[in-house]
Structure formats: C-alpha cells, structure tokens
C-alpha cells in the first residue's frame, strides 16, 4: 500500500510539472445510405439569410498556405463568429503586408446563412421537384476575388564605404515607383582625392590673369533627388534602379597664386583663401536589398554622378595689372573652365535599410 501511495505521489508531481497540449480535430462525417441499404425519408430545411453583409478578418500563421488552409480557416472563423452554417456570395480579400508587421490577412465578406425548421417529409414539395428538374449548367468557381500586397510607404537607409550617406524614400500613390532624397559626405573615412581646376579672366580684356591647378578640396558633398524602382527577385531579395538630379557642393583648400599666367603683367596682391563651388548634374544608380528580419534589410548600392554645370563663387581676391605705366587693380574678373580631377565615377556603399 505504501508503495502504491509513493508511486501515485511521484506520478502526480510529474504530471503537475508537464505541459499539457490540447489538440482539437474536426471533420465532416458522411453516410452513403444507398451503400448501406438504409433508405431514409428526405430532409427539408428552411434557410435564414442575414439582411446585411458581414465580415471577419483572419491573420494567417506563417507556416500556413494563405490560398488554401488560410482561406479554409477564415471561412471557419466566419461561421463561428456569426453562428451560421455557410456563407452566401462570399468575397475573399487577401492582403500581404511587408515591413514591421510582415503578416498575411484574409478578409471574408458575405451573407450569413443558417438552417432552420429541419424536418422529415413523406413526399417532396412541388417547388423542390421543379427545382431538381432545372438544368444545372452553372459551374461554381473557387477563387480569390481580390489579391493585394501592401508594401511599406516609407524607407530610410544609412550607408558607408566610398562615402557616408543617408537616404529617405516614399512610395508614390497608385504607383510602384518611389521618390527618394539622399545626402552623401565624401572623404569622411580618410579624405577626398578630388581636385579642382579653374581659370580667372579679366573682364576688361579677356586676358587670363590666373588659374587654379589641381587644388585640393576640403569639403565634398552631394545631394540627389529622383525616382527609385524596386524589382523583387526572391521573397527576401529586391533589385533597385534609380535616377535623378545630382547637386555637388564643396570648399576648396587654401593656396597661393604665384606665376599667375604666361603673361607676367598680372600679380595677386593677397593670399588665396578658400572658395566655394557648386555643380548640377545627373545621377544613375543600382543596388540590391536583402531582407534580414521584417522591416530591416542589408543593402549594397552603386551610383554614378555626371556633372553638367560647374559654378564657383568669387572669393575675395585682389589682382593687379602691371602692363601700363602705373599698376592698376583689376576691377572685375570671371571664373571659367571649372573642372574636377580624380572624381570617382563609381561610388560603392553598403549599409542598412528600415521600412515602415
């Protein structure tokens, strides 16, 4: 007896520490009466249909096929929610939402119908017999009425390598294109090798009075705005193409202008300080987006900038023309032939992207 009590005590402790998993299975049982030899009187039932359309939403688990098991479970939830036997004129909508939610949602919309007044009869009513004689040339179709994919509206990404940059983008209404805005700072991870050249022209006689030759650049930044389009390759990977306008801004390094030209009649009376420059051009680029987890992706991208219009702001310089009897200051000069050296045509970067 003591052994029995001891055994029961241990068993109760083990069961109290274990996890109980409750599984509920259901199916539809059918009986083919003609095979069993049992003859049954026919059953008749009234059908009560709701006056208004009803709906439910069902979130499909990640391991389930949305168009098959997901749809079946959505129908079951509709029946349980509205306490009906079947759905009249069902409309199914399946929405795939990527990004932070990363879920599939099925919406079922229809009239809830229930059986009522189920009874056995000795003979079928005339209306039922007439219905049975009607030609049944209508075939039921099983399909999803609507399939929609909700993609995130906004994206933001940070990247480093040839430059350190940030980009924000937003999807356009009724379009698969995105508008983007980006900003990059070059040379932040070791200095920029880009150099600038320019010629200075005396406006009074169009003589070249000085030139910058391969002067280093202290600051070199770009900003771009345009259109980006993503092309899904796999469930976790997208290819992107983008293009738009590119704006380049920066500041030259300090230098002293000596031997200003082959014509030594001009001299520079003060030291050359920094000058600001500006360029307007075009940008084309491409990249790849690999999803890591929900709204987080790893990116690798490349772009090419084509400068079309280069402008340099006039620094506070003083030039002197010594070709006359007495030296005279140059009243006005212009800057021509602004051009860049060692500007990278291919700009690579890697980073992270967040969508929401």
Residue pairs with C-beta under 8 A, 6 or more apart in sequence:
33 39
33 40
41 120
41 121
41 122
42 120
42 121
42 124
43 118
43 119
43 120
43 121
44 118
44 119
44 120
44 121
44 124
44 125
44 128
45 115
45 116
45 117
45 118
45 119
46 115
46 116
46 117
47 113
47 114
47 115
47 116
48 113
48 114
48 115
48 116
49 88
49 111
49 112
49 113
50 82
50 84
50 111
50 112
50 113
52 111
53 109
53 110
53 111
54 78
54 82
54 109
54 110
54 111
54 112
55 78
55 107
55 108
55 109
55 110
56 74
56 77
56 78
56 81
56 82
56 107
56 108
57 105
57 106
57 107
58 70
58 73
58 74
58 77
58 105
58 106
58 107
58 108
59 103
59 104
59 105
60 66
60 70
60 73
60 103
60 104
60 105
60 106
64 70
64 73
66 94
66 96
66 104
66 106
67 94
67 144
70 94
70 104
70 106
71 92
71 94
71 106
71 144
74 92
74 106
74 107
74 108
75 87
75 90
75 108
77 108
78 84
78 87
78 90
78 108
78 110
78 112
79 85
79 86
79 87
82 112
83 112
83 114
84 112
84 113
84 114
85 113
85 114
85 115
86 113
87 108
87 110
87 111
87 112
87 113
88 110
88 111
88 112
88 113
89 110
89 111
90 108
90 109
90 110
91 108
91 109
91 110
91 145
91 146
92 106
92 107
92 108
92 109
92 144
92 145
92 146
93 106
93 107
93 109
93 144
93 145
93 146
93 147
93 148
94 104
94 105
94 106
94 107
94 144
94 146
94 147
94 148
95 104
95 105
95 106
95 107
95 148
95 149
95 150
96 103
96 104
96 148
96 149
96 150
97 103
97 104
97 105
97 149
97 150
98 149
98 150
98 151
98 152
98 355
99 151
99 152
99 294
99 295
99 355
99 356
100 152
100 294
100 295
100 355
100 356
101 294
102 294
102 295
151 171
151 355
152 171
152 295
152 355
152 356
153 170
153 171
153 356
154 168
154 169
154 170
154 171
154 355
154 356
155 167
155 168
155 169
155 170
155 178
155 353
155 354
155 355
155 356
156 166
156 167
156 168
156 169
156 353
156 354
157 166
157 167
157 299
157 351
157 352
157 353
157 354
158 165
158 166
158 351
158 352
159 165
159 166
159 167
159 299
159 301
159 349
159 350
159 351
159 352
160 189
160 349
160 350
160 351
161 189
161 348
161 349
161 350
162 186
162 344
162 347
162 348
162 349
163 184
163 185
163 186
163 188
163 222
163 347
163 349
164 184
164 185
164 188
164 189
165 182
165 183
165 184
165 185
165 349
166 182
166 183
167 180
167 181
167 182
167 183
168 180
168 181
168 182
169 178
169 179
169 180
169 181
169 228
170 178
170 179
171 177
171 178
172 178
172 179
176 229
176 230
177 227
177 228
177 229
178 227
178 228
178 229
178 230
179 225
179 226
179 227
179 228
180 224
180 225
180 226
180 227
180 228
180 242
180 244
181 223
181 224
181 225
182 223
182 224
182 225
183 221
183 222
183 223
184 221
184 222
184 223
184 224
184 347
185 220
185 221
186 192
186 194
186 220
186 221
186 222
187 193
187 194
187 217
187 220
192 217
192 220
193 342
194 217
194 220
194 340
194 341
194 342
194 343
194 344
195 214
195 215
195 216
195 217
195 340
195 341
195 342
196 212
196 214
196 215
196 217
196 252
196 277
196 312
196 338
196 339
196 340
196 341
197 211
197 212
197 213
197 214
197 215
197 337
197 338
197 339
197 340
197 341
198 211
198 212
198 312
198 335
198 336
198 337
198 338
198 339
199 208
199 210
199 211
199 212
199 335
199 336
199 337
200 208
200 209
200 210
200 211
200 260
200 317
200 319
200 333
200 334
200 335
200 336
201 207
201 208
201 209
201 333
201 334
201 335
201 336
202 208
202 209
202 266
202 319
202 321
202 330
202 332
202 333
203 331
203 332
203 333
203 334
204 330
204 331
204 332
207 261
207 263
207 266
208 261
208 263
209 260
209 261
209 266
209 319
209 321
209 330
209 333
210 257
210 260
210 261
210 266
210 268
210 319
211 260
211 261
212 252
212 255
212 257
214 341
215 252
215 253
215 255
216 252
216 253
217 250
217 251
217 252
217 253
218 250
218 251
218 252
218 253
218 274
219 249
219 250
219 251
220 248
220 250
221 248
221 249
221 250
222 246
222 247
222 248
222 249
222 305
223 246
223 247
223 249
224 244
224 245
224 246
224 247
224 283
224 303
224 305
225 244
225 245
226 242
226 243
226 244
226 245
226 283
227 242
227 243
227 244
228 240
228 241
228 242
229 240
229 241
229 242
230 238
230 239
230 240
230 289
231 238
231 239
231 240
231 241
232 238
233 239
235 291
236 290
236 291
237 288
237 289
237 290
237 291
238 288
238 289
239 286
239 287
239 288
239 289
240 286
240 287
240 288
240 289
240 301
241 285
241 286
242 283
242 284
242 285
242 286
242 287
242 303
243 282
243 283
243 284
243 285
244 282
244 283
245 280
245 281
245 282
245 283
246 280
246 281
246 282
246 283
246 305
246 306
246 307
247 278
247 279
247 280
247 281
248 277
248 278
248 279
248 280
248 281
248 305
248 307
249 276
249 277
249 278
249 279
250 276
250 277
251 274
251 275
251 276
251 277
252 274
252 275
252 276
252 277
253 274
254 271
254 272
254 273
254 274
255 272
256 268
256 271
256 272
257 268
257 272
257 317
258 268
260 266
260 267
260 268
260 319
263 323
265 321
265 322
265 323
266 319
266 320
266 321
266 322
266 330
267 319
267 320
267 322
268 317
268 318
268 319
268 320
269 318
269 319
269 320
269 329
270 316
270 317
270 318
272 315
272 317
273 315
273 316
274 315
275 312
275 313
275 314
275 315
276 312
276 313
277 310
277 311
277 312
277 313
277 338
278 310
278 311
278 312
278 313
279 307
279 308
279 309
279 310
279 311
279 340
280 307
280 308
280 309
281 305
281 306
281 307
281 308
281 309
282 305
282 306
282 308
283 303
283 304
283 305
283 306
284 303
284 304
285 301
285 302
285 303
285 304
286 301
286 302
286 303
287 299
287 300
287 301
287 302
288 299
288 300
288 301
289 297
289 298
289 299
289 353
290 297
290 298
290 299
291 297
292 298
295 354
295 355
295 356
296 352
296 353
296 354
297 352
297 353
297 354
297 355
298 350
298 351
298 352
298 353
299 350
299 351
299 352
299 353
300 348
300 349
300 350
301 348
301 349
301 350
302 346
302 347
302 348
302 349
303 347
304 345
304 346
304 347
305 343
305 347
307 340
307 343
310 338
310 339
310 340
311 338
312 335
312 338
314 333
314 335
318 329
318 330
319 329
319 330
319 333
320 327
320 328
320 329
320 330
321 327
321 328
321 329
321 330
